[in-house]
Amino acid sequence: HYQNKRRKTNITSPRQIIVGVFCILISIICMGNQHSAEESAMATLPKQKEGSELAIFGAGCFWGVERYFNKHFGDALIVTHVGYAGGETEDPSYEDVCTGRTGHAEVLRIEYDPKKVTFKELVEYFFRIHDPTTLNRQGNDRGTQYRSVIFTFNDQQAAEAKEVMQQLSESGKIKGEIVTEITPFGKFYTAEQYHQKYLDANPGGYCNHKERW
């Protein structure tokens, strides 16, 4: 799966199209062998709990993002789901997003308890676990689906995200120009069931995230 992750790029040339189609076909074959119909179905979002709030972050491959957030914040996070946001294609599949042509980013949707953790704290940790200075890339993962992005639900979230980003930039903790997008939320599509908490089920699975300070 690491090889598949590395090869997902934006398709712009005939050669890339051939390579992209080949990788997608291999991915489909592998998934067919490894996952049941239930596992391949899109996960279902539960009803949001009263008093909870939402945050959505894109920081590269969503497997590692989900693992790090849950491990760090524990029960302050009511529930998390990985999925796709920021694109134009309706109900995209993993294979669709892998082509780089849907406009979607791999993201983590967080429903959290604001009495236990603030949005600013979530934003700071988001910056802590990935490199926000690499455009459309995290490590070996390249393509717009891996872009650094914060989808905001209101003006307050947008203002707080910008504030935290500015503070971290001035602190010197982040070296280089930050290219993270801060953009209003549109639609979120859950990823397939087997992607949810993937690294809990597969502890040795691919992950290029780490705590950087």
C-alpha positions as a Markdown table, in Angstrom:
| # | Residue | x | y | z |
|---|---|---|---|---|
| 1 | His | 0.0 | 0.0 | 0.0 |
| 2 | Tyr | 3.0 | 2.3 | 0.6 |
| 3 | Gln | 3.8 | 2.0 | -3.1 |
| 4 | Asn | 0.3 | 2.9 | -4.1 |
| 5 | Lys | 0.4 | 5.9 | -1.8 |
| 6 | Arg | 3.7 | 7.1 | -3.4 |
| 7 | Arg | 2.3 | 6.9 | -6.9 |
| 8 | Lys | -0.8 | 8.9 | -6.5 |
| 9 | Thr | -0.2 | 12.1 | -8.4 |
| 10 | Asn | -2.1 | 14.7 | -10.4 |
| 11 | Ile | -2.6 | 13.3 | -13.8 |
| 12 | Thr | -1.4 | 15.8 | -16.5 |
| 13 | Ser | 0.4 | 13.8 | -19.2 |
| 14 | Pro | -0.4 | 10.6 | -21.3 |
| 15 | Arg | 2.3 | 8.7 | -19.4 |
| 16 | Gln | 0.9 | 9.8 | -16.0 |
| 17 | Ile | -2.5 | 8.7 | -17.2 |
| 18 | Ile | -1.3 | 5.2 | -18.0 |
| 19 | Val | 0.6 | 4.9 | -14.8 |
| 20 | Gly | -2.3 | 6.3 | -12.8 |
| 21 | Val | -4.8 | 3.9 | -14.4 |
| 22 | Phe | -2.5 | 1.0 | -13.7 |
| 23 | Cys | -2.0 | 1.9 | -10.1 |
| 24 | Ile | -5.8 | 2.3 | -9.6 |
| 25 | Leu | -6.5 | -1.1 | -11.1 |
| 26 | Ile | -3.9 | -2.7 | -8.9 |
| 27 | Ser | -5.4 | -0.9 | -5.9 |
| 28 | Ile | -8.9 | -2.2 | -6.8 |
| 29 | Ile | -7.6 | -5.7 | -7.2 |
| 30 | Cys | -5.8 | -5.6 | -3.8 |
| 31 | Met | -8.8 | -4.1 | -2.1 |
| 32 | Gly | -11.1 | -6.7 | -3.6 |
| 33 | Asn | -8.9 | -9.4 | -2.1 |
| 34 | Gln | -8.6 | -7.8 | 1.3 |
| 35 | His | -11.9 | -6.1 | 2.1 |
| 36 | Ser | -15.5 | -7.4 | 2.4 |
| 37 | Ala | -18.4 | -5.5 | 0.8 |
| 38 | Glu | -19.2 | -4.1 | 4.3 |
| 39 | Glu | -15.7 | -2.9 | 4.8 |
| 40 | Ser | -15.6 | -1.2 | 1.4 |
| 41 | Ala | -18.9 | 0.6 | 2.0 |
| 42 | Met | -18.7 | 4.3 | 3.0 |
| 43 | Ala | -18.8 | 4.8 | 6.8 |
| 44 | Thr | -22.0 | 6.3 | 8.2 |
| 45 | Leu | -21.8 | 9.5 | 10.3 |
| 46 | Pro | -23.7 | 9.3 | 13.7 |
| 47 | Lys | -25.9 | 12.1 | 14.8 |
| 48 | Gln | -23.9 | 15.0 | 16.2 |
| 49 | Lys | -24.1 | 15.2 | 20.0 |
| 50 | Glu | -25.7 | 18.3 | 21.6 |
| 51 | Gly | -23.1 | 20.8 | 22.7 |
| 52 | Ser | -20.3 | 19.3 | 20.5 |
| 53 | Glu | -18.4 | 21.1 | 17.8 |
| 54 | Leu | -16.8 | 20.1 | 14.5 |
| 55 | Ala | -13.3 | 20.5 | 13.0 |
| 56 | Ile | -12.0 | 19.3 | 9.7 |
| 57 | Phe | -8.2 | 19.1 | 8.9 |
| 58 | Gly | -6.3 | 17.9 | 5.8 |
| 59 | Ala | -2.6 | 17.1 | 6.6 |
| 60 | Gly | -1.6 | 14.3 | 4.2 |
| 61 | Cys | -2.6 | 10.7 | 4.4 |
| 62 | Phe | -5.6 | 10.6 | 6.7 |
| 63 | Trp | -4.5 | 7.3 | 8.4 |
| 64 | Gly | -1.8 | 9.0 | 10.4 |
| 65 | Val | -3.7 | 12.2 | 11.1 |
| 66 | Glu | -6.5 | 10.2 | 12.7 |
| 67 | Arg | -4.2 | 8.1 | 14.8 |
| 68 | Tyr | -2.2 | 11.0 | 16.2 |
| 69 | Phe | -5.2 | 13.2 | 17.0 |
| 70 | Asn | -7.0 | 10.3 | 18.9 |
| 71 | Lys | -3.9 | 9.3 | 20.7 |
| 72 | His | -3.1 | 12.9 | 21.8 |
| 73 | Phe | -6.6 | 14.1 | 22.8 |
| 74 | Gly | -8.2 | 10.9 | 23.9 |
| 75 | Asp | -11.8 | 11.3 | 25.2 |
| 76 | Ala | -11.9 | 15.0 | 24.4 |
| 77 | Leu | -12.7 | 13.8 | 20.8 |
| 78 | Ile | -16.2 | 12.3 | 20.8 |
| 79 | Val | -15.8 | 10.7 | 17.4 |
| 80 | Thr | -13.5 | 10.9 | 14.4 |
| 81 | His | -14.0 | 10.0 | 10.7 |
| 82 | Val | -11.6 | 10.1 | 7.8 |
| 83 | Gly | -13.0 | 11.1 | 4.4 |
| 84 | Tyr | -12.9 | 13.6 | 1.6 |
| 85 | Ala | -13.6 | 17.3 | 1.4 |
| 86 | Gly | -12.9 | 20.4 | -0.8 |
| 87 | Gly | -13.7 | 18.9 | -4.2 |
| 88 | Glu | -16.3 | 19.0 | -6.8 |
| 89 | Thr | -17.1 | 15.3 | -7.5 |
| 90 | Glu | -20.2 | 14.0 | -5.7 |
| 91 | Asp | -19.7 | 10.9 | -3.5 |
| 92 | Pro | -16.1 | 10.2 | -4.5 |
| 93 | Ser | -14.5 | 6.9 | -3.8 |
| 94 | Tyr | -10.9 | 6.4 | -2.6 |
| 95 | Glu | -9.9 | 5.4 | -6.1 |
| 96 | Asp | -11.5 | 8.6 | -7.5 |
| 97 | Val | -9.6 | 10.8 | -5.0 |
| 98 | Cys | -6.4 | 9.0 | -5.8 |
| 99 | Thr | -6.4 | 10.3 | -9.4 |
| 100 | Gly | -6.0 | 13.8 | -8.1 |
| 101 | Arg | -8.8 | 15.0 | -10.4 |
| 102 | Thr | -11.7 | 15.3 | -8.0 |
| 103 | Gly | -10.3 | 18.3 | -6.1 |
| 104 | His | -10.8 | 16.6 | -2.8 |
| 105 | Ala | -8.3 | 16.4 | 0.0 |
| 106 | Glu | -8.0 | 13.4 | 2.4 |
| 107 | Val | -9.2 | 14.9 | 5.7 |
| 108 | Leu | -10.1 | 14.1 | 9.3 |
| 109 | Arg | -13.5 | 15.1 | 10.6 |
| 110 | Ile | -13.5 | 15.6 | 14.4 |
| 111 | Glu | -16.5 | 15.9 | 16.6 |
| 112 | Tyr | -15.1 | 17.2 | 19.9 |
| 113 | Asp | -16.1 | 18.4 | 23.3 |
| 114 | Pro | -15.4 | 22.1 | 23.6 |
| 115 | Lys | -15.3 | 21.8 | 27.4 |
| 116 | Lys | -12.3 | 19.5 | 27.1 |
| 117 | Val | -10.4 | 20.9 | 24.2 |
| 118 | Thr | -10.5 | 24.2 | 22.3 |
| 119 | Phe | -10.4 | 24.7 | 18.5 |
| 120 | Lys | -7.1 | 26.5 | 18.9 |
| 121 | Glu | -5.6 | 23.6 | 20.6 |
| 122 | Leu | -6.7 | 21.3 | 17.7 |
| 123 | Val | -5.3 | 23.7 | 15.2 |
| 124 | Glu | -1.9 | 23.9 | 16.9 |
| 125 | Tyr | -1.7 | 20.1 | 17.0 |
| 126 | Phe | -2.6 | 19.9 | 13.4 |
| 127 | Phe | 0.4 | 22.1 | 12.6 |
| 128 | Arg | 2.6 | 20.0 | 14.9 |
| 129 | Ile | 2.1 | 16.7 | 13.2 |
| 130 | His | 2.7 | 17.6 | 9.5 |
| 131 | Asp | 4.8 | 19.9 | 7.3 |
| 132 | Pro | 2.6 | 22.8 | 6.3 |
| 133 | Thr | 5.4 | 24.3 | 4.1 |
| 134 | Thr | 5.2 | 21.7 | 1.3 |
| 135 | Leu | 2.6 | 22.4 | -1.4 |
| 136 | Asn | 0.4 | 19.4 | -2.2 |
| 137 | Arg | 2.9 | 17.0 | -0.6 |
| 138 | Gln | 3.6 | 15.2 | 2.7 |
| 139 | Gly | 6.7 | 13.1 | 2.5 |
| 140 | Asn | 6.4 | 10.7 | -0.3 |
| 141 | Asp | 2.7 | 11.5 | -0.8 |
| 142 | Arg | 2.3 | 13.9 | -3.7 |
| 143 | Gly | -0.9 | 15.4 | -5.1 |
| 144 | Thr | -3.6 | 18.0 | -4.2 |
| 145 | Gln | -5.4 | 15.3 | -2.2 |
| 146 | Tyr | -2.5 | 15.6 | 0.3 |
| 147 | Arg | -2.6 | 19.4 | 0.6 |
| 148 | Ser | -2.5 | 21.1 | 4.0 |
| 149 | Val | -5.9 | 22.6 | 4.6 |
| 150 | Ile | -8.3 | 23.7 | 7.4 |
| 151 | Phe | -12.0 | 23.7 | 6.6 |
| 152 | Thr | -13.7 | 26.2 | 8.9 |
| 153 | Phe | -17.4 | 26.1 | 10.0 |
| 154 | Asn | -17.7 | 29.8 | 10.9 |
| 155 | Asp | -15.9 | 33.1 | 11.0 |
| 156 | Gln | -14.6 | 32.4 | 14.5 |
| 157 | Gln | -12.9 | 29.2 | 13.5 |
| 158 | Ala | -11.3 | 31.0 | 10.5 |
| 159 | Ala | -10.0 | 33.8 | 12.7 |
| 160 | Glu | -8.6 | 31.4 | 15.3 |
| 161 | Ala | -6.9 | 29.2 | 12.7 |
| 162 | Lys | -5.2 | 32.3 | 11.1 |
| 163 | Glu | -4.2 | 33.5 | 14.6 |
| 164 | Val | -2.6 | 30.2 | 15.5 |
| 165 | Met | -0.9 | 30.0 | 12.1 |
| 166 | Gln | 0.6 | 33.4 | 12.6 |
| 167 | Gln | 1.8 | 32.7 | 16.1 |
| 168 | Leu | 3.5 | 29.5 | 15.1 |
| 169 | Ser | 5.1 | 31.2 | 12.1 |
| 170 | Glu | 6.5 | 34.0 | 14.3 |
| 171 | Ser | 7.6 | 31.5 | 17.0 |
| 172 | Gly | 10.1 | 29.8 | 14.7 |
| 173 | Lys | 8.6 | 26.4 | 15.3 |
| 174 | Ile | 7.7 | 26.1 | 11.6 |
| 175 | Lys | 10.6 | 26.8 | 9.2 |
| 176 | Gly | 9.7 | 28.2 | 5.9 |
| 177 | Glu | 6.5 | 29.7 | 4.3 |
| 178 | Ile | 3.3 | 28.1 | 5.5 |
| 179 | Val | 1.1 | 27.1 | 2.5 |
| 180 | Thr | -1.9 | 25.8 | 4.5 |
| 181 | Glu | -5.3 | 26.7 | 3.1 |
| 182 | Ile | -7.9 | 28.1 | 5.4 |
| 183 | Thr | -11.2 | 27.8 | 3.6 |
| 184 | Pro | -14.9 | 27.6 | 4.4 |
| 185 | Phe | -16.4 | 24.1 | 4.8 |
| 186 | Gly | -18.5 | 22.8 | 2.0 |
| 187 | Lys | -19.3 | 19.1 | 2.0 |
| 188 | Phe | -17.7 | 16.1 | 3.7 |
| 189 | Tyr | -17.9 | 12.6 | 2.4 |
| 190 | Thr | -16.9 | 9.7 | 4.6 |
| 191 | Ala | -14.2 | 7.3 | 3.4 |
| 192 | Glu | -14.7 | 3.6 | 3.1 |
| 193 | Gln | -15.2 | 1.7 | 6.3 |
| 194 | Tyr | -11.8 | 0.0 | 6.1 |
| 195 | His | -10.0 | 3.4 | 6.2 |
| 196 | Gln | -11.6 | 4.3 | 9.5 |
| 197 | Lys | -9.0 | 4.0 | 12.3 |
| 198 | Tyr | -6.9 | 2.1 | 9.9 |
| 199 | Leu | -3.8 | 2.2 | 11.9 |
| 200 | Asp | -5.6 | 0.8 | 15.0 |
| 201 | Ala | -6.4 | -2.3 | 13.0 |
| 202 | Asn | -3.0 | -2.3 | 11.2 |
| 203 | Pro | -0.4 | -0.9 | 13.7 |
| 204 | Gly | 2.4 | -1.5 | 11.3 |
| 205 | Gly | 0.6 | 0.3 | 8.4 |
| 206 | Tyr | 2.0 | 3.3 | 6.5 |
| 207 | Cys | 2.3 | 6.5 | 8.4 |
| 208 | Asn | 4.5 | 9.5 | 7.7 |
| 209 | His | 3.4 | 11.7 | 10.5 |
| 210 | Lys | 5.2 | 12.6 | 13.6 |
| 211 | Glu | 5.2 | 15.2 | 16.4 |
| 212 | Arg | 7.6 | 17.9 | 15.2 |
| 213 | Trp | 8.1 | 19.8 | 18.5 |
